[in-house]
Amino acid sequence: MQPFKQLTGIVAPVDRVNVDTDAIIPKQFLKRIERTGFGQFLFYEWRFDQQGNVNPQFEMNKPRYEGASILISRANFGCGSSREHAPWAILDYGFQVVIAPSYADIFYNNCFKNGILPIKLSEEQVEELFKRTAAHDGYQLNVDLENKTISDNYGLHYTFDLDEHRRQFLLLGLDDIGLTLQHEDKIASFEERNAAKLFA
């Protein structure tokens, strides 16, 4: 994983509550064995009609959100099944940050394991972000993980809470395996000592 410290990016909205993982990445696309390539299927049944044509009514399809790297949505984002393909699709599409009032626990944890920063803000703060995103073409936010702040070019400045352990995961670009390998020397030493005891 790449270390995450700061990001300035365009914001794209998905103005719905209870966005579940089947909406994020529909089940028919789960046959792939790689972690990549899922971005093209993100929100597939909303982004496209039944004939596979782009749905111009879906907010993310509007040209003003092209190249967005920050996704905002409503409460209970990522609910439903525990498929890790959901954060894979979000990241592969280009989103590095998701902002919502609340998340399903498994989805929230999976974000950190895949290098995505899921930020929790109050419903009032998220509503303000939706208003600003609608008011300004190419609306951007600056997300600073080191200082746990969010700001824009129009005077907005929010702080957000995040467990320090998870913050360090992202700042250092570590997953569970990478975190363990930081102690590789100690692990090897422990194994050597115990191997000596077994054959003593």
C-alpha positions in Angstrom: 0.0 0.0 0.0 1.1 3.6 -0.6 1.4 5.9 2.4 -1.4 8.3 2.7 -0.7 11.8 4.2 -2.6 14.4 2.3 -4.9 14.5 -0.7 -6.5 17.4 -2.6 -9.1 16.1 -4.9 -12.5 16.6 -6.6 -15.5 15.5 -4.6 -18.2 13.2 -6.1 -21.6 12.7 -4.4 -23.7 9.6 -4.0 -26.7 11.1 -2.2 -28.2 7.9 -0.7 -28.4 6.3 2.7 -27.7 2.6 3.3 -25.5 2.2 0.2 -24.8 -1.6 0.4 -21.9 -3.5 -0.9 -24.1 -5.1 -3.6 -24.8 -1.6 -5.0 -21.1 -0.8 -4.7 -20.0 -3.9 -6.6 -22.8 -6.2 -7.8 -22.4 -9.9 -7.2 -22.1 -10.8 -10.9 -18.7 -9.1 -11.0 -17.2 -11.0 -8.1 -15.7 -13.8 -10.2 -12.4 -12.0 -10.9 -9.5 -13.4 -8.8 -7.4 -10.2 -8.9 -7.9 -7.2 -6.7 -7.7 -4.9 -9.7 -10.2 -4.2 -12.5 -13.3 -3.8 -10.3 -13.5 0.0 -10.7 -15.3 -0.3 -14.0 -18.1 -2.0 -12.2 -18.4 0.4 -9.3 -22.1 1.3 -8.8 -22.8 -0.5 -12.0 -26.5 -0.8 -11.8 -26.8 2.9 -11.0 -24.2 4.2 -13.5 -25.6 2.2 -16.4 -29.1 1.3 -17.7 -30.2 -2.3 -18.6 -28.7 -1.9 -22.1 -25.3 -1.0 -20.7 -25.6 2.7 -21.6 -24.4 5.4 -19.3 -27.2 6.7 -17.1 -27.0 10.5 -17.3 -29.3 10.8 -14.3 -26.8 9.2 -11.9 -24.8 12.0 -10.2 -21.4 10.5 -10.6 -21.8 10.3 -14.4 -21.8 14.1 -14.7 -18.7 15.5 -16.4 -18.1 17.9 -13.4 -17.2 14.8 -11.3 -14.7 13.3 -13.7 -11.4 12.4 -12.0 -12.9 12.6 -8.5 -10.9 11.0 -5.7 -13.1 11.8 -2.8 -16.6 10.2 -2.4 -19.3 11.6 -0.1 -22.4 9.7 0.9 -25.0 9.3 3.6 -25.4 7.2 6.7 -24.6 3.4 7.0 -22.4 3.4 3.9 -21.0 -0.1 3.0 -23.8 -2.1 4.7 -24.8 -5.5 3.5 -22.5 -8.4 2.8 -18.9 -8.4 4.0 -17.3 -8.6 0.5 -13.9 -7.0 0.4 -14.5 -6.4 -3.3 -16.4 -3.2 -2.3 -13.3 -1.2 -1.2 -11.3 -2.8 -4.1 -13.8 -1.3 -6.5 -13.8 2.1 -4.8 -10.0 2.3 -4.8 -9.7 0.9 -8.4 -12.1 3.6 -9.6 -9.9 6.3 -8.2 -11.4 7.1 -4.8 -8.9 7.4 -1.9 -11.2 9.0 0.6 -14.9 8.3 1.5 -16.8 10.7 3.8 -20.1 9.7 5.4 -21.8 10.0 8.8 -21.5 6.3 9.5 -20.3 3.0 8.0 -20.9 -0.7 8.4 -18.2 -2.0 10.6 -16.7 -4.6 8.2 -16.6 -2.3 5.3 -15.0 0.4 7.5 -12.3 -2.0 8.6 -11.7 -3.2 5.1 -11.1 0.3 3.9 -8.0 0.7 6.1 -6.7 -2.7 5.0 -6.8 -1.5 1.4 -5.4 2.0 1.7 -8.7 4.0 1.7 -9.4 6.6 4.3 -13.0 6.5 5.5 -13.9 9.7 7.4 -16.8 10.0 9.8 -18.4 13.5 10.0 -21.7 14.6 11.5 -24.8 14.5 9.3 -24.8 18.3 9.4 -21.2 18.5 8.2 -21.9 16.0 5.4 -25.0 17.9 4.4 -22.8 21.1 4.1 -20.4 19.1 1.9 -23.2 18.1 -0.4 -24.4 21.7 -0.7 -20.9 22.9 -1.6 -20.3 20.1 -4.0 -23.5 21.1 -5.8 -22.7 24.8 -5.8 -19.2 24.6 -7.2 -18.1 22.8 -10.4 -15.1 20.7 -9.7 -15.4 21.2 -6.0 -12.3 20.1 -4.2 -11.4 19.2 -0.6 -8.0 19.0 1.0 -7.8 16.1 3.3 -4.8 16.1 5.8 -4.5 12.9 7.6 -1.4 14.0 9.6 -3.5 16.8 11.3 -6.9 15.1 10.8 -8.4 18.1 9.0 -10.6 18.7 6.0 -10.7 22.1 4.3 -11.8 23.8 1.0 -11.1 27.0 -0.8 -14.2 28.7 0.6 -13.4 28.8 4.3 -14.6 25.4 5.4 -12.4 23.7 8.0 -13.4 20.5 9.8 -11.5 18.2 12.1 -12.2 14.5 12.2 -11.5 11.7 14.8 -9.6 8.6 13.9 -8.2 5.8 16.0 -4.4 6.3 16.1 -3.6 2.8 15.3 -5.6 3.0 12.0 -4.1 6.5 11.3 -0.6 5.0 11.5 -1.6 2.2 9.2 -2.4 4.7 6.4 0.4 7.1 7.2 2.9 4.4 6.9 1.2 2.5 4.0 0.9 -0.7 6.0 -1.6 -3.5 6.0 -1.7 -6.3 8.7 1.1 -8.2 7.1 3.3 -5.1 6.6 2.8 -4.2 10.3 3.9 -7.6 11.3 7.0 -7.5 9.1 8.1 -4.4 10.9 9.1 -6.8 13.7 10.7 -9.3 11.4 14.1 -9.3 13.3 12.3 -10.0 16.6 10.2 -12.8 15.0 13.3 -14.4 13.5 15.1 -14.2 16.9 12.1 -15.7 18.7 12.0 -18.6 16.2 15.7 -19.3 16.5 15.4 -19.4 20.3 12.5 -21.7 20.3 14.0 -24.0 17.6 17.0 -24.4 19.8 14.8 -25.4 22.7 13.0 -28.0 20.6 16.2 -29.7 19.5 18.1 -29.3 22.8 
